[in-house]
Amino acid sequence: MFILADEIIGMAIAEYIGGTRAKFEFVRFDMKKPGVLKKLEAFADDAIGGLIAGASSLMYSEATDKI
């Protein structure tokens, strides 16, 4: 059984924080489930993954804009 609502929540959080690039980062985190994401439940792992993806994409974008 596949749950799509959690994927949508994670993608929405990622895109809200980091834009379209963050959605791709979220998919990468969702497939690999690095670190603590492996230990979290269905909705929590995608919500936290979206938060991490959004933040890391935003930090990368801001860092490259300064170069």
Biopython code that builds the backbone (N, CA, C, O; Angstrom):
import numpy as np
from Bio.PDB.StructureBuilder import StructureBuilder

atoms = [
    (1, "MET", "N", (0.834, -1.169, 0.000)),
    (1, "MET", "CA", (0.000, 0.000, 0.000)),
    (1, "MET", "C", (0.885, 1.241, 0.000)),
    (1, "MET", "O", (1.858, 1.320, 0.749)),
    (2, "PHE", "N", (0.541, 2.196, -0.837)),
    (2, "PHE", "CA", (1.295, 3.439, -0.926)),
    (2, "PHE", "C", (0.477, 4.578, -0.338)),
    (2, "PHE", "O", (-0.715, 4.710, -0.614)),
    (3, "ILE", "N", (1.125, 5.391, 0.468)),
    (3, "ILE", "CA", (0.478, 6.567, 1.035)),
    (3, "ILE", "C", (1.032, 7.775, 0.296)),
    (3, "ILE", "O", (2.238, 8.024, 0.325)),
    (4, "LEU", "N", (0.166, 8.521, -0.361)),
    (4, "LEU", "CA", (0.619, 9.678, -1.117)),
    (4, "LEU", "C", (0.518, 10.975, -0.342)),
    (4, "LEU", "O", (1.240, 11.926, -0.641)),
    (5, "ALA", "N", (-0.357, 11.038, 0.646)),
    (5, "ALA", "CA", (-0.556, 12.287, 1.379)),
    (5, "ALA", "C", (0.732, 12.752, 2.044)),
    (5, "ALA", "O", (1.022, 13.949, 2.058)),
    (6, "ASP", "N", (1.504, 11.830, 2.589)),
    (6, "ASP", "CA", (2.745, 12.232, 3.249)),
    (6, "ASP", "C", (3.768, 12.752, 2.250)),
    (6, "ASP", "O", (4.524, 13.674, 2.558)),
    (7, "GLU", "N", (3.798, 12.167, 1.054)),
    (7, "GLU", "CA", (4.702, 12.652, 0.010)),
    (7, "GLU", "C", (4.326, 14.074, -0.396)),
    (7, "GLU", "O", (5.195, 14.923, -0.591)),
    (8, "ILE", "N", (3.046, 14.321, -0.519)),
    (8, "ILE", "CA", (2.567, 15.646, -0.914)),
    (8, "ILE", "C", (2.908, 16.672, 0.156)),
    (8, "ILE", "O", (3.308, 17.792, -0.164)),
    (9, "ILE", "N", (2.754, 16.304, 1.418)),
    (9, "ILE", "CA", (3.099, 17.211, 2.514)),
    (9, "ILE", "C", (4.593, 17.536, 2.480)),
    (9, "ILE", "O", (4.981, 18.699, 2.600)),
    (10, "GLY", "N", (5.416, 16.528, 2.319)),
    (10, "GLY", "CA", (6.866, 16.746, 2.262)),
    (10, "GLY", "C", (7.274, 17.629, 1.099)),
    (10, "GLY", "O", (8.102, 18.525, 1.260)),
    (11, "MET", "N", (6.703, 17.386, -0.068)),
    (11, "MET", "CA", (7.018, 18.210, -1.239)),
    (11, "MET", "C", (6.538, 19.645, -1.060)),
    (11, "MET", "O", (7.225, 20.588, -1.454)),
    (12, "ALA", "N", (5.367, 19.810, -0.468)),
    (12, "ALA", "CA", (4.834, 21.160, -0.249)),
    (12, "ALA", "C", (5.722, 21.947, 0.709)),
    (12, "ALA", "O", (5.989, 23.126, 0.479)),
    (13, "ILE", "N", (6.179, 21.307, 1.776)),
    (13, "ILE", "CA", (7.070, 21.976, 2.731)),
    (13, "ILE", "C", (8.380, 22.355, 2.047)),
    (13, "ILE", "O", (8.863, 23.478, 2.194)),
    (14, "ALA", "N", (8.949, 21.418, 1.303)),
    (14, "ALA", "CA", (10.214, 21.679, 0.614)),
    (14, "ALA", "C", (10.074, 22.831, -0.371)),
    (14, "ALA", "O", (10.917, 23.727, -0.403)),
    (15, "GLU", "N", (9.018, 22.813, -1.172)),
    (15, "GLU", "CA", (8.839, 23.865, -2.180)),
    (15, "GLU", "C", (8.557, 25.217, -1.534)),
    (15, "GLU", "O", (9.019, 26.243, -2.034)),
    (16, "TYR", "N", (7.823, 25.235, -0.454)),
    (16, "TYR", "CA", (7.525, 26.488, 0.241)),
    (16, "TYR", "C", (8.806, 27.156, 0.751)),
    (16, "TYR", "O", (8.953, 28.375, 0.675)),
    (17, "ILE", "N", (9.718, 26.349, 1.264)),
    (17, "ILE", "CA", (10.951, 26.899, 1.836)),
    (17, "ILE", "C", (11.996, 27.174, 0.760)),
    (17, "ILE", "O", (12.595, 28.250, 0.737)),
    (18, "GLY", "N", (12.217, 26.210, -0.128)),
    (18, "GLY", "CA", (13.349, 26.304, -1.049)),
    (18, "GLY", "C", (13.020, 26.361, -2.521)),
    (18, "GLY", "O", (13.932, 26.366, -3.349)),
    (19, "GLY", "N", (11.757, 26.403, -2.875)),
    (19, "GLY", "CA", (11.391, 26.485, -4.284)),
    (19, "GLY", "C", (11.447, 25.145, -4.995)),
    (19, "GLY", "O", (11.490, 24.085, -4.370)),
    (20, "THR", "N", (11.445, 25.220, -6.315)),
    (20, "THR", "CA", (11.379, 24.012, -7.141)),
    (20, "THR", "C", (12.592, 23.110, -6.948)),
    (20, "THR", "O", (12.459, 21.886, -6.971)),
    (21, "ARG", "N", (13.759, 23.687, -6.761)),
    (21, "ARG", "CA", (14.965, 22.869, -6.553)),
    (21, "ARG", "C", (14.825, 21.971, -5.328)),
    (21, "ARG", "O", (15.335, 20.851, -5.301)),
    (22, "ALA", "N", (14.138, 22.469, -4.335)),
    (22, "ALA", "CA", (13.979, 21.706, -3.097)),
    (22, "ALA", "C", (13.130, 20.460, -3.307)),
    (22, "ALA", "O", (13.291, 19.477, -2.584)),
    (23, "LYS", "N", (12.229, 20.484, -4.286)),
    (23, "LYS", "CA", (11.421, 19.290, -4.563)),
    (23, "LYS", "C", (12.310, 18.140, -5.023)),
    (23, "LYS", "O", (12.087, 16.990, -4.642)),
    (24, "PHE", "N", (13.307, 18.442, -5.832)),
    (24, "PHE", "CA", (14.229, 17.406, -6.289)),
    (24, "PHE", "C", (15.074, 16.880, -5.129)),
    (24, "PHE", "O", (15.349, 15.684, -5.037)),
    (25, "GLU", "N", (15.475, 17.784, -4.257)),
    (25, "GLU", "CA", (16.237, 17.381, -3.072)),
    (25, "GLU", "C", (15.372, 16.507, -2.160)),
    (25, "GLU", "O", (15.860, 15.540, -1.574)),
    (26, "PHE", "N", (14.095, 16.848, -2.045)),
    (26, "PHE", "CA", (13.181, 16.046, -1.231)),
    (26, "PHE", "C", (13.073, 14.622, -1.774)),
    (26, "PHE", "O", (13.094, 13.661, -1.004)),
    (27, "VAL", "N", (12.961, 14.484, -3.075)),
    (27, "VAL", "CA", (12.862, 13.146, -3.680)),
    (27, "VAL", "C", (14.117, 12.336, -3.362)),
    (27, "VAL", "O", (14.038, 11.140, -3.079)),
    (28, "ARG", "N", (15.266, 12.990, -3.410)),
    (28, "ARG", "CA", (16.521, 12.292, -3.082)),
    (28, "ARG", "C", (16.517, 11.826, -1.625)),
    (28, "ARG", "O", (16.888, 10.689, -1.333)),
    (29, "PHE", "N", (16.095, 12.710, -0.709)),
    (29, "PHE", "CA", (16.015, 12.322, 0.700)),
    (29, "PHE", "C", (14.976, 11.226, 0.913)),
    (29, "PHE", "O", (15.185, 10.315, 1.715)),
    (30, "ASP", "N", (13.873, 11.312, 0.205)),
    (30, "ASP", "CA", (12.800, 10.337, 0.385)),
    (30, "ASP", "C", (13.220, 8.947, -0.090)),
    (30, "ASP", "O", (12.814, 7.943, 0.495)),
    (31, "MET", "N", (14.021, 8.883, -1.136)),
    (31, "MET", "CA", (14.464, 7.583, -1.644)),
    (31, "MET", "C", (15.542, 6.960, -0.755)),
    (31, "MET", "O", (15.511, 5.758, -0.492)),
    (32, "LYS", "N", (16.488, 7.770, -0.297)),
    (32, "LYS", "CA", (17.610, 7.237, 0.483)),
    (32, "LYS", "C", (17.324, 7.145, 1.974)),
    (32, "LYS", "O", (17.868, 6.269, 2.647)),
    (33, "LYS", "N", (16.493, 8.017, 2.503)),
    (33, "LYS", "CA", (16.173, 8.082, 3.938)),
    (33, "LYS", "C", (17.451, 8.091, 4.782)),
    (33, "LYS", "O", (17.676, 7.180, 5.579)),
    (34, "PRO", "N", (18.293, 9.126, 4.607)),
    (34, "PRO", "CA", (19.542, 9.161, 5.369)),
    (34, "PRO", "C", (19.322, 9.499, 6.842)),
    (34, "PRO", "O", (18.342, 10.148, 7.206)),
    (35, "GLY", "N", (20.237, 9.053, 7.666)),
    (35, "GLY", "CA", (20.256, 9.410, 9.082)),
    (35, "GLY", "C", (18.987, 9.091, 9.842)),
    (35, "GLY", "O", (18.479, 7.971, 9.804)),
    (36, "VAL", "N", (18.485, 10.106, 10.536)),
    (36, "VAL", "CA", (17.333, 9.938, 11.421)),
    (36, "VAL", "C", (16.032, 9.696, 10.645)),
    (36, "VAL", "O", (15.057, 9.219, 11.224)),
    (37, "LEU", "N", (16.001, 10.010, 9.370)),
    (37, "LEU", "CA", (14.774, 9.817, 8.589)),
    (37, "LEU", "C", (14.353, 8.348, 8.537)),
    (37, "LEU", "O", (13.168, 8.047, 8.398)),
    (38, "LYS", "N", (15.319, 7.433, 8.646)),
    (38, "LYS", "CA", (15.001, 6.001, 8.652)),
    (38, "LYS", "C", (14.166, 5.606, 9.864)),
    (38, "LYS", "O", (13.353, 4.684, 9.795)),
    (39, "LYS", "N", (14.375, 6.308, 10.969)),
    (39, "LYS", "CA", (13.743, 5.933, 12.229)),
    (39, "LYS", "C", (12.367, 6.553, 12.431)),
    (39, "LYS", "O", (11.638, 6.150, 13.338)),
    (40, "LEU", "N", (11.998, 7.525, 11.603)),
    (40, "LEU", "CA", (10.732, 8.233, 11.792)),
    (40, "LEU", "C", (9.567, 7.502, 11.134)),
    (40, "LEU", "O", (9.761, 6.691, 10.228)),
    (41, "GLU", "N", (8.374, 7.793, 11.593)),
    (41, "GLU", "CA", (7.152, 7.192, 11.050)),
    (41, "GLU", "C", (6.809, 7.794, 9.688)),
    (41, "GLU", "O", (7.491, 8.702, 9.212)),
    (42, "ALA", "N", (5.751, 7.282, 9.071)),
    (42, "ALA", "CA", (5.392, 7.614, 7.688)),
    (42, "ALA", "C", (5.247, 9.110, 7.428)),
    (42, "ALA", "O", (5.887, 9.622, 6.509)),
    (43, "PHE", "N", (4.450, 9.816, 8.183)),
    (43, "PHE", "CA", (4.247, 11.235, 7.912)),
    (43, "PHE", "C", (5.417, 12.075, 8.409)),
    (43, "PHE", "O", (5.794, 13.059, 7.772)),
    (44, "ALA", "N", (5.987, 11.692, 9.534)),
    (44, "ALA", "CA", (7.072, 12.475, 10.124)),
    (44, "ALA", "C", (8.314, 12.473, 9.242)),
    (44, "ALA", "O", (8.967, 13.507, 9.098)),
    (45, "ASP", "N", (8.653, 11.330, 8.649)),
    (45, "ASP", "CA", (9.865, 11.284, 7.835)),
    (45, "ASP", "C", (9.759, 12.194, 6.624)),
    (45, "ASP", "O", (10.744, 12.827, 6.241)),
    (46, "ASP", "N", (8.588, 12.272, 6.017)),
    (46, "ASP", "CA", (8.435, 13.135, 4.847)),
    (46, "ASP", "C", (8.327, 14.608, 5.226)),
    (46, "ASP", "O", (8.820, 15.467, 4.496)),
    (47, "ALA", "N", (7.699, 14.910, 6.341)),
    (47, "ALA", "CA", (7.620, 16.302, 6.791)),
    (47, "ALA", "C", (9.012, 16.825, 7.157)),
    (47, "ALA", "O", (9.386, 17.926, 6.755)),
    (48, "ILE", "N", (9.768, 16.045, 7.910)),
    (48, "ILE", "CA", (11.126, 16.448, 8.290)),
    (48, "ILE", "C", (12.041, 16.448, 7.065)),
    (48, "ILE", "O", (12.889, 17.330, 6.925)),
    (49, "GLY", "N", (11.874, 15.469, 6.183)),
    (49, "GLY", "CA", (12.648, 15.440, 4.941)),
    (49, "GLY", "C", (12.381, 16.666, 4.085)),
    (49, "GLY", "O", (13.304, 17.219, 3.486)),
    (50, "GLY", "N", (11.123, 17.095, 4.022)),
    (50, "GLY", "CA", (10.778, 18.313, 3.286)),
    (50, "GLY", "C", (11.409, 19.541, 3.903)),
    (50, "GLY", "O", (11.885, 20.427, 3.193)),
    (51, "LEU", "N", (11.414, 19.596, 5.223)),
    (51, "LEU", "CA", (12.035, 20.710, 5.934)),
    (51, "LEU", "C", (13.541, 20.762, 5.659)),
    (51, "LEU", "O", (14.091, 21.828, 5.383)),
    (52, "ILE", "N", (14.191, 19.620, 5.736)),
    (52, "ILE", "CA", (15.635, 19.555, 5.483)),
    (52, "ILE", "C", (15.940, 19.884, 4.024)),
    (52, "ILE", "O", (16.877, 20.629, 3.737)),
    (53, "ALA", "N", (15.157, 19.334, 3.107)),
    (53, "ALA", "CA", (15.371, 19.593, 1.684)),
    (53, "ALA", "C", (15.191, 21.069, 1.360)),
    (53, "ALA", "O", (15.988, 21.651, 0.624)),
    (54, "GLY", "N", (14.152, 21.668, 1.906)),
    (54, "GLY", "CA", (13.920, 23.089, 1.664)),
    (54, "GLY", "C", (15.032, 23.950, 2.217)),
    (54, "GLY", "O", (15.514, 24.862, 1.545)),
    (55, "ALA", "N", (15.442, 23.663, 3.442)),
    (55, "ALA", "CA", (16.496, 24.461, 4.078)),
    (55, "ALA", "C", (17.833, 24.300, 3.361)),
    (55, "ALA", "O", (18.535, 25.286, 3.136)),
    (56, "SER", "N", (18.190, 23.074, 3.001)),
    (56, "SER", "CA", (19.478, 22.867, 2.338)),
    (56, "SER", "C", (19.489, 23.479, 0.944)),
    (56, "SER", "O", (20.510, 24.020, 0.522)),
    (57, "SER", "N", (18.379, 23.407, 0.225)),
    (57, "SER", "CA", (18.307, 24.023, -1.099)),
    (57, "SER", "C", (18.376, 25.539, -1.006)),
    (57, "SER", "O", (19.030, 26.188, -1.822)),
    (58, "LEU", "N", (17.704, 26.099, -0.014)),
    (58, "LEU", "CA", (17.733, 27.545, 0.181)),
    (58, "LEU", "C", (19.143, 28.014, 0.544)),
    (58, "LEU", "O", (19.612, 29.028, 0.028)),
    (59, "MET", "N", (19.814, 27.284, 1.424)),
    (59, "MET", "CA", (21.186, 27.650, 1.801)),
    (59, "MET", "C", (22.117, 27.565, 0.598)),
    (59, "MET", "O", (22.962, 28.440, 0.406)),
    (60, "TYR", "N", (21.972, 26.522, -0.212)),
    (60, "TYR", "CA", (22.805, 26.369, -1.403)),
    (60, "TYR", "C", (22.544, 27.504, -2.389)),
    (60, "TYR", "O", (23.484, 28.073, -2.943)),
    (61, "SER", "N", (21.280, 27.832, -2.608)),
    (61, "SER", "CA", (20.933, 28.903, -3.544)),
    (61, "SER", "C", (21.488, 30.244, -3.082)),
    (61, "SER", "O", (22.025, 31.006, -3.885)),
    (62, "GLU", "N", (21.361, 30.531, -1.802)),
    (62, "GLU", "CA", (21.881, 31.796, -1.276)),
    (62, "GLU", "C", (23.403, 31.842, -1.332)),
    (62, "GLU", "O", (23.979, 32.899, -1.587)),
    (63, "ALA", "N", (24.056, 30.718, -1.100)),
    (63, "ALA", "CA", (25.519, 30.675, -1.151)),
    (63, "ALA", "C", (26.027, 30.876, -2.574)),
    (63, "ALA", "O", (27.024, 31.569, -2.777)),
    (64, "THR", "N", (25.363, 30.286, -3.557)),
    (64, "THR", "CA", (25.815, 30.434, -4.940)),
    (64, "THR", "C", (25.472, 31.799, -5.509)),
    (64, "THR", "O", (26.128, 32.251, -6.447)),
    (65, "ASP", "N", (24.465, 32.466, -4.970)),
    (65, "ASP", "CA", (24.132, 33.816, -5.429)),
    (65, "ASP", "C", (25.209, 34.819, -5.032)),
    (65, "ASP", "O", (25.386, 35.835, -5.704)),
    (66, "LYS", "N", (25.924, 34.545, -3.955)),
    (66, "LYS", "CA", (26.956, 35.463, -3.472)),
    (66, "LYS", "C", (28.263, 35.326, -4.241)),
    (66, "LYS", "O", (29.133, 36.192, -4.145)),
    (67, "ILE", "N", (28.406, 34.258, -4.996)),
    (67, "ILE", "CA", (29.659, 34.013, -5.735)),
    (67, "ILE", "C", (29.681, 34.844, -6.990)),
    (67, "ILE", "O", (30.646, 34.786, -7.752)),
]
sb = StructureBuilder()
sb.init_structure("model")
sb.init_model(0)
sb.init_chain("A")
sb.init_seg("    ")
for serial, (resi, resn, name, xyz) in enumerate(atoms, 1):
    if name == "N":
        sb.init_residue(resn, " ", resi, " ")
    sb.init_atom(name, np.array(xyz, "f"), 0.0, 1.0, " ", f" {name:<3s}", serial, name[0])
structure = sb.get_structure()
